């Protein structure tokens, strides 16, 4: 494989990444981080969840994006429609913020190197 070619395509559906935008409230600089760790602990072993990351905006330590990676859209939708979804993710919900009308987005991996 040359350096300019993408990794070979995997068989099956494309991976999915879910991005949730969040902001720490004034006076609670660690609130988003604490909620992220609590949720991540509760989600350990969730079928289809490949992992997640907490990203902080450089230059503004109160702005975050939580990125979770799922093996497929079906795996994410199955988890999202389950009874435990809302309870597990509740600690982060009050901090969700995003430009535009939605504090989250679901993205398909279209290419990777």
Secondary structure, DSSP 8 states (H G I E B T S, - for coil): --TTS-----SSS--EEEEEEEE--TT-TTHHHHHHHHHHHHHTT-TTEEEEEEEE-TT-TTEEEEEEEES-HHHHHHHHTSTTHHHHHHHHHTTB--SSS-SEEEEE-----
